[in-house]
Amino acid sequence: MRRALTAVAAVALLAPAAALADVQQVLLPGPTPYPTPSPPLVTGGAPPWATLTFKIHSSTDQRVGAGVDERGRVISVRALERLRLTGTGDYLIVVSAPVLDVRMGPGSESQPGQRRGQILWSGFSSKRRLLVSDAKLHAGPVRPYLPLRLEARREGDRYELAVTNATTTSEVAFQGVGVPKELAALLDRTRRDSLAHRRLRPAYVTISGAISQRPRKERISAPLRIEGRLRFPSTPSAASGGTLAGRTVRFSFVLGDRQPLTRRVEVTGGGDPKLSLEARPDAVVRGLTPPGGASTWSAAVARSRQPAEALLERLIETRMELVRSDQFQGFLSNPDQLGRNHTIYVYETAAAPRAAAASTGSSSGGGPLMVLLAVGGAIVAAGAALITWAHS
Amino acid sequence: MRRLAFLIAGLALLAAGCGKGSSEQAGRLVIAVDVPVTGSPYVAQTIRQGVELAASNLNGGGGVRVGSKSYLIKVKLYDSHLSARTAVQDARRAIDAGAVAIVTDGTGVDATWQLAKQAGVSMAITHDGGTGLVDAETRPNVFRIAPTNHGIAFRYAEYLIPKKLKVALLSDDSGYGRSGAADIGRAFESNPEAVALKLTLPAGQTDLTPQILRARRAGATALLVWGQPPTIASALSASRSIGWQVPVYTPPTGSDPFIRQQLADHPEWVDGLTFAGGRLTAEVGTGPFVNFQSQYEATYGADPVGVKNSKGQAVVQPPEFAMYSYDFVHVLVAAITHADSIEPGKITAALNQVTTQGANGDERGFNEHNHDGVVDDDVYFARFHDMTYQPVQDDPLSATLPLIPQTRSQ
């Protein structure tokens, strides 16, 4: 919200200046700031301190495992972060996360420390060092920042899984009159970066005349590439939204990037399935495809007139989408602001948490006996206490 | 009328004196120091002085503020006589005296930590790096700021194996030697080709010539001697007196003044001796440590080694272990502030959550998984020349460290 207000204020400040200047350079979205504070995860309290001198750089590869129940609700979260340091020097790294427990992950050259809401690394890097943490996180505080929302339903013999892109957010954007040729060149550059999975580079656009805030906020989503499977105990009779092969239904699609934000997989028969799904923040492809079969936006503009307003709108929207996609590449923080991040989100059917299992267990047969034992024990304990008191 | 006024004034003063929450009067926080004053005086003195210096600085600044009240730190000294039994008695006395923490060299911790735990009192080891003394899960009230044997052993493996040396792993039969031998054995177990032999040396024996000759016959091209200072001095003496200029590597005990005192007549025998220790300076440079050293020497004087270099300058010992105990007091105070309580149990829990800047400019702190305040990566190697030492240049960390002045003009 604060960022949105800042953006509005910036546009508002820009407007009077626009009246004075005929032509001006305006900064386009990307590579930062991100539209929301999380991801990467942040925990409350004092902001984490860390020292990573300019001599050391870091990149991360992350695998976020979300355990889901039969309805698709996330009930457990585990995050594996591989921090690759390059350079020689001391490091002190604090990764903010609602951590339940953290252990050293495979291949790690050091042990992570743990504090309330923090994963800690401290040591000396000699040219390069790999730090791998395997952390169990509190599901509650993490849930709102996961990129997908899953809803599974069973009605009779029919099972339905709805997979929704949950990265959508609203952003303030500006409008003005740009130069089609320059806008096309910027779209081509943005497209090249997107297809190469490179983080956006800062870019300016030339605007003639007044600049104003667009009347409506843009609804921005990170494109997510989804690949998943539902494995059933017996062979289903039919499936839509996925491919049925034996007892398994496989599905693969992109949520966002000019495609629906929700997809459904419907299956008839087969019993209760086990879900396994991977989501990856992806490039903007469709949104940056040049019109009319042209090989580039520049070629398209040279061939036929393209409205400058539409080109600017497309440029801003797609860059916002790429920024949002980049934001979800780093679910846990990287101490190097400029470092590369890559995150895969894995959703799998998980056993119910122990507390829930215990609470449901009482109604599974041994309940009355346990109650009797508990009451009897309490009576004996009270009697013993009375005797002790009387003799004291 | 005047009598009435006096009466009212008197009652007012009385009321003020009886006030429950008099915020003007400072309370007292006891930190116990249990060290072998009569068994290992140098270690005992440097640990005690580190604690006292930190307490003095904090008290000079008004003490420790908890809620609306200030507390002055009082340091109570106990002599463990290097005896676990005495350490147990000391721990009981310290807990009875209301200590919020016990700072120790490590003597008797295996026997005292549970007593302290029952009272919620934290224990801080600032000398012994023994594996098993500290375990965040099983001994949640035991903390350490000192290089660990585990870290030293693995750093030695990392440092020596690429040199293609055939190392004789020698350890004495003291508790320190045995625990170090276990760690060094584990560190080298994946590279048996780097080990010429493993041998236990009798602690306290002045002539180790037979054992050193045996190491030479086994084809050793380096000695790693894990033992008390007298053992290291004897091993050096034996190898040099038979004309064997084999490189000798040691744990932090290699920097103990005792070795140089023993070999003062043959300073060249000390040349080349390499020891592992906790780095004295951080990446920020020598400034913070030199400031600490100046303050330490201004208060207690320099710790003389008791020898001179070839220029006739007196050699002094940098206050390494004093720095560790000094740092612990600061981490403890940060924990008290974090807990906003002087209840020992709450302070012990808060020790997992705080970090302070240490005397050398590095961060000091513990966490829920690790109660060792000196990480393995902080272990560096230094080599003696002319009775003083300097970081080696063939190890990536050590090569980045500056020289700490160790001589004083007389």
Chai-1 contact restraints between the chains, C-beta under 6 A:
chainA,res_idxA,chainB,res_idxB,connection_type,confidence,min_distance_angstrom,max_distance_angstrom,comment,restraint_id
A,D90,B,E283,contact,1.0,0.0,6.0,A-B,restraint_1
A,L92,B,E363,contact,1.0,0.0,6.0,A-B,restraint_2
A,G113,B,N367,contact,1.0,0.0,6.0,A-B,restraint_3
A,G113,B,H369,contact,1.0,0.0,6.0,A-B,restraint_4
A,G113,B,N370,contact,1.0,0.0,6.0,A-B,restraint_5
A,Q114,B,N367,contact,1.0,0.0,6.0,A-B,restraint_6
A,Q114,B,E368,contact,1.0,0.0,6.0,A-B,restraint_7
A,Q114,B,H369,contact,1.0,0.0,6.0,A-B,restraint_8
A,R115,B,Q353,contact,1.0,0.0,6.0,A-B,restraint_9
A,R115,B,N367,contact,1.0,0.0,6.0,A-B,restraint_10
A,L120,B,N367,contact,1.0,0.0,6.0,A-B,restraint_11
A,S122,B,V375,contact,1.0,0.0,6.0,A-B,restraint_12
A,G123,B,V375,contact,1.0,0.0,6.0,A-B,restraint_13
A,G123,B,D377,contact,1.0,0.0,6.0,A-B,restraint_14
A,F124,B,D377,contact,1.0,0.0,6.0,A-B,restraint_15
A,F124,B,L397,contact,1.0,0.0,6.0,A-B,restraint_16
A,S126,B,P396,contact,1.0,0.0,6.0,A-B,restraint_17
